[in-house]
């Protein structure tokens, strides 16, 4: 079992020993450190923090621990209950709150949970702020409020609806065109909060949702990472229902992938590519994705006369690069779409609305749209780590071995070959080395990944 303390939040498995897992004591410890950090940012009489969660089995317990800890620090809490990551981000901004906490372990299996921390803009904390919170927790320099100064909890369960209203008001969301198209869409929400939010959005747009695993009970029916090998049921149901397409979101609804009308994967890498293609046609400009994302976004951006830049992996890094370049749209190749016109966070709901608009206005099928984009194929593999493995030494060795190629060490080691690339990096959220490759065929991408896995194992004596 594992507890991962990083600048991006506190993530771990439920149960086990304090300090080694995400136990109640650890949840309180890091919630208190975050509350202390919130108070250090501004000197004011009242502080407010928005808290929401996905539908994980442990979610209610962890949320109560976190909220009551903040109350004990004299911080008022706005309880969104079952929500989505982008909804909490939107709520922080609309409430003019001092911060937000999302209780979700994203795509990790059900035994995991996490505290994902936001600033007063509803954006993930940068590395400096994240480290400050870790330091506060380590030192234990935390002061709680006296009895007359305790915070209060107010419940607001309207924010998914408010989030949808914000999306419908966007100039590039053509609700009339979508309603006229009379789409039928199969929704796989892995029995988490997407089962609440996505059908509500579709119904507001006049789309008929066919619900698959939309009961928010936290019992994930398959691995919650939205990859092809996990989506057999969705693919079959799209064909059976003769739907226009299918979609899947992860448990906290910040990753989005599509299945075409034939039951074939659109490709999670192409979620951002397609939405960016639509947005750039109306608002040309700069795009950003991380180093592990497909070259296809660069190609589409260039086609529209824009400029593409790559950031280090991690949403906070993508967001910062987007701000630095005044990007029109950005995100990550894992199906994460960041549309600044709404907010600076990965948001499957806005991605769905923009994608539907593009299909409705073009009057084409999802499979026809996919054929318009360059065909790249990715392989995403990983190697489990042990405490004895020196990851930095491995990456240095790979950098030296391929020094004659185009090397980028902004985040791990990315090696660009003429027709393909490989990106090696240590995960921020799991005890693994990630190996991402991209090539002109799936077989080439898989073989390239296997080759580098074998080279890493040889260096590490695995």
Order of alpha helices (4+ residues) and beta strands (2+ residues): beta-beta-alpha-beta-alpha-beta-alpha-beta-beta-alpha-beta-alpha-alpha-beta-alpha-beta-alpha-beta-beta-alpha-beta-alpha-beta-alpha-beta-beta-alpha-alpha-beta-alpha-beta-beta-beta-beta-alpha
